């Protein structure tokens, strides 16, 4: 083989090797790009799924409303006070109708333990509810303040409110102060906040004002 031919063949081999290196480098770049794109796609998909799972839709009046799911600890004080407020509203909102009384007391007893049941039984034995019905008396309650101590579990609380008692001849306003503690339980349709009132006690319930109708 002539010298020129050997040089030409050598150059061709060099060109092939260089081309192979370029193809190899290009292949690695393509593979790396595919891996990056796949990882990015998986990451974004995970974020979208997490975002979707964090959405709650509430159906009201045949319309869907979106609510956000958050860590319970973020809303713990708000939910605790709402639970206490709901319980007192159910327990002390009464009308001269046995069905209304049963419905409201039934809702209240889902939110508390046997201490609330005992208060209800004592009132029933003293004919309190019978007098509400026979006397055509309506009663409502409004919270002034709800103090909850979150340093220890169960959480101790004190409720300050005012009762408005409407009789046929007068409207009476009374103070209402109660205390108890909150235990965390599972949420349910009857107990949406997931608390249970324990050791509930009425510590003050006295007349403030009375007006004739």
N, C-alpha and C positions, 0 to 999 in steps of 0.2 A: 504494500500500500504506500502510495506516495505521501510525502510529507504534508502537502496541501490537503489531501483527502483526510489524513489523520487529524489535522487541525479542524477541518470542517465537522468531522464526526464528533470530536471533543466538544466543539461549540454547541452542537445539537443536543448532546447529553446535558451540557450545562443549562441550555434553554429548557429542556424537559424537567430537570431537577428544580430550576427556578419556578417554572410554571406549577409544578406539583406543590412546592412550598406555598405559592400564592393561593392555589386552590385549597390547600390544607388550612391556611390562615383564614381564608374567606369562610370555609366551613365552620371553623371554631367560632368566628364572629357571628355567623348565622345562628349556631346552636346557643351561644351565650345570649343573643338577643331574644331568641325564643324562650329561654329559661326566665329571663327578666320579665318578658311580657306575660308569661304564665303565672309567675309569682305575683306580679302586679294585679292580674285579673283575679287570682284567688284571694288576695288581700282585699281588693275592692268588693268582691262578692261577699266575703265574710262581714265586712263593715255594713253592707246593705242588708244582709240577713239579720245582723244584730240590731240594726235600726228598725227593721220591720217587726222584729220580736218585741221591741220596746214600745210599740204602738198598741193602744187598746181602743177599741171602738165600742161606744155605748149606744144602744138603741133606745131612743125616746121619741114618742109620738111618730113612730114609723120612719124616723130619720136617724142616720148613723152619725155620731159625733166622735171625733178623735180625742182621746185622752192620752197622756204620756205616762209611762211606767217609770217610777223613780225608786231609788233606795228608800226603804221605809224610814230609816233613821233621819232622812232629810225632812220628813213631814211628821215625825213622831209627836212633837208638842201640839201641832195643829190637830192631828187625828185624836190625840188623847182628850183634848178639850172638847172637840166635837162629840166624842163618845159620851163624855160626862153631860154635856149640854143636851144631847138627844135623850139620854136616860131620864133626866129630870123633866124634860118636856113631856115625854110619854107618861111618866108616873104622876105628874101633877096637873096635866091638862085634862079636865073632866067636864062632861056635860050631863044634863039630866036624862041620860039614855043608857040603859044597861049594856047595849051592844057597843056603844062608843067606849064606855068604861072598860069593858072586857078587852076590846081591841087594843086600846092604849096601854093598859096594864100588861097585857100579854107581850107586847113589843118591848116594854120596859124590862120585864123579867128575863128576856133573852140576853139582856146586856149586863146582868148582875147575878150574884150568887144567892144563897139562901137568906142572907141578911135582908135583902129587898123583899123576898117572899114573906119573911116574918113581919116586916112593917105592913105589908099588904094584908096579911091575915089578921093582925091586930086591929087595923082600921075596919076591916070587914066585920069582925066580931063586935066592934063598938057601934055598928050600924052606920058608919060614916058614909058609905056609898049609898045605902038605902035612903039616908037623909038628903044626899045630893039629888037623888031622883025625885023623892017626894016633895022636896022644897024648891024644885025647879032652879037649882043652883048651877052656875057655870064657873069654872076655875081655870086660870091660865098662870103660867110662870115665865119670868124673863130673867136671864142671868145678868148679874152685875159684874162679877168677876169669877174666874176659875183659876185657882192656883194649884199647880202640879209640881211636885218635887221629883226630879229625874235623876238624883244622885244615886239612889238605891232602887233595886227591884224587889218587890212590887213598888210602884210609884204611889206615894201618898198624895192626896188632893183635898182641897177644901173648896166648896161651892158656895157662893154668895148670890142670892137672887131675891126677887120679890114676887109674891103671889098676888093675883088680882081675883077676888072672889065676888062674883056678881049674884046678888040675891034679888028677889022681887022688890024689896024695899030699900036696899042699900048696896053700895060698892065698898068692899073692905080691901085694904092693902096690908099685906103681912110680910114681914121679913122671913127669909128662909135660908138657913145656913146648915149645910150638911158636910160630912167628911167621910173618907173611906180610902181605899187603895185600888190601884189598877194592876191586874195581871194580864200579861200578853197571852192570847190564845189564837187558835186558827180562825181565819176569816170565814164568814158564811153569809148567805142571803139575809139571815136574821141578825147577824152581827158583822156588818161590813168593815168596821174598823179593827176588829180582831183584839178587843180588850174585854176583860170581865171585871166588873166592880165588885170588890169584896169588902166585908166588914163595914158596910154602909150604915151610917147613923145620922139621924136628924138631931142636931145639937141646939138649934134655936128656930122657933116658929111662932112669932108674936105679932100682935096687931100694931100697925103703924098709923093707919088712918081709916076713917069711915065716913062715907058721904051718903046722904039720903038721895034716893032716886025720885 
